[in-house]
Amino acid sequence: MFILLTLVWGTTWAAIRIGLASMPPFTSVAIRFAIATVILLAIAKALKVPLGAEPHEKTLWFLNGALFFSVSYGVVYWSEQYVPSGLAAILFATFPLLVTLFAHLFLPGEPFRFRAGLGTLVAFAGIVVIFSEDLAKIGGPKTERAAAVLLLSPLVSALSSVAVKKWGAKIHPISLAAMPMAIATVVLTSLALTFERDRSIVWSRAAIGSLAYLSVFGSAMTFTLYYWLLRHVRASHVSLIAYATPVIAVLTGVLFLDEPLTSRVVLGGALVIAGVAFTAKSRY
């Protein structure tokens, strides 16, 4: 599951950029989550998945809907208009560091371990090495402001993930994915109607393909699997996906977009793999 999530989410950053070329950010993410919600609710009905029956379930719906989906994804989509994708990957790579910290504070079963902390830092260093050229592209108040705002995304995502790990053990993964996305759809649609009413939407093949991929695979499938994985694996280990996905994104560019394979990519990728492996082997 970890590998599958890494492979799919490793390509969603590029898909988001493609979609943003044809439609404004809040509109794009609202449509994405609306489609994913319809798919998951249809599956839930077919499988007779109970919704709202477990303790804390509805609380987690609103917490996830507000933090993980509305704030986090709203911020990412808005920021990627101004922040280079590599820099966005570096900033979001603070997510595992924050999860490790919050897990230590709020999850009794996940105390801080030096080996895990060291591995997390090594992997983060690898992300910085891979995308270090983008650090020189921070220019102008819009980029700097957007980069600062983008840091909200890993922060609220980390809080949400730790909350799900703490209280969502008995809740079906489809419930944890579908209902929060439904709430986020309402929130983001309201933002789109407020701030993007005058912006045009171009329904090109690229935009439709990007939206379909992000809705079906990048949302409906992956978030259900993510919450299933979070139930069975330490939150700090699951969060390492945030390190692996940028490596997949870079390799995709090298293999399919004729982008150069530089020594920076090789060194950074090696650090990420070493850090993730080092952390994954840490024990309670």
GIQUIVEN-V891935 format. One record per pair of residues at least 12 apart in sequence whose C-alpha atoms are under 7 Angstrom apart, sorted by the first residue. I is the first residue (numbers start at 1). J is the second residue. D is the distance in whole Angstrom. If there is no record, write none. Layout:
BEGIN
<<I:J:D> <I:J:D>>
END
This chain:
BEGIN
<<1:225:7> <5:222:6> <6:241:6> <6:244:6> <6:245:5> <7:245:7> <7:248:6> <8:218:6> <9:218:6> <9:245:6> <10:245:4> <10:246:6> <10:248:5> <10:249:5> <11:249:6> <12:214:7> <12:218:6> <15:210:5> <18:206:7> <18:207:7> <18:210:7> <19:207:5> <19:210:6> <19:211:7> <22:201:6> <22:202:5> <22:203:7> <22:207:6> <23:200:7> <23:201:5> <23:202:6> <24:196:7> <24:199:7> <25:77:5> <25:78:5> <26:74:6> <26:188:6> <26:189:7> <26:191:7> <26:192:5> <27:189:6> <27:192:5> <30:185:5> <30:188:5> <30:189:6> <32:211:6> <32:214:6> <32:215:5> <33:181:6> <33:182:7> <33:185:6> <33:215:6> <34:182:7> <34:185:6> <35:215:6> <36:215:5> <36:216:6> <36:219:6> <36:220:5> <37:178:5> <37:181:6> <37:182:6> <39:220:7> <40:174:7> <40:178:6> <40:220:6> <41:178:6> <44:174:7> <51:175:6> <54:171:6> <56:167:7> <57:171:7> <60:164:7> <61:176:6> <61:179:6> <61:180:5> <62:180:6> <63:160:7> <64:160:6> <64:180:5> <65:180:4> <65:181:6> <65:183:5> <65:184:5> <66:184:7> <67:156:5> <67:157:6> <67:160:6> <68:156:6> <68:157:5> <68:160:6> <69:181:6> <69:184:6> <70:184:5> <70:187:7> <70:188:6> <71:153:7> <72:152:7> <72:153:4> <72:156:6> <72:157:6> <75:149:7> <75:150:6> <75:153:6> <76:150:6> <76:153:7> <79:146:5> <79:147:7> <79:150:6> <82:142:7> <82:143:5> <82:146:6> <83:143:6> <83:146:6> <83:147:6> <84:134:7> <86:131:5> <86:134:6> <87:131:7> <87:134:6> <87:135:6> <89:246:6> <90:127:6> <90:128:6> <91:151:6> <92:151:7> <92:154:5> <93:124:6> <93:242:6> <93:243:6> <94:154:6> <95:154:5> <95:155:7> <95:158:6> <95:239:7> <95:242:7> <96:236:6> <96:239:5> <96:240:6> <96:242:7> <97:120:7> <98:155:7> <98:158:6> <99:158:5> <99:162:7> <99:235:7> <99:236:6> <99:239:7> <100:236:5> <102:159:7> <102:162:7> <103:162:6> <103:236:7> <107:166:6> <110:284:7> <115:279:6> <115:282:6> <116:278:7> <116:279:4> <116:282:6> <119:275:4> <119:276:6> <119:278:5> <119:279:5> <120:275:6> <120:276:7> <120:279:6> <122:271:6> <122:272:7> <122:275:5> <123:243:7> <123:271:6> <123:272:4> <123:273:7> <123:275:4> <123:276:6> <124:243:7> <124:272:7> <126:268:4> <126:269:6> <126:271:5> <126:272:5> <127:243:7> <127:268:6> <127:272:7> <129:264:6> <129:268:5> <130:264:6> <130:265:5> <130:268:5> <162:235:7> <165:230:6> <165:231:6> <165:235:7> <169:231:6> <173:224:5> <173:227:5> <173:228:5> <174:224:5> <176:227:7> <177:223:6> <177:224:6> <237:280:6> <240:276:7> <243:272:7> <247:269:6>>
END
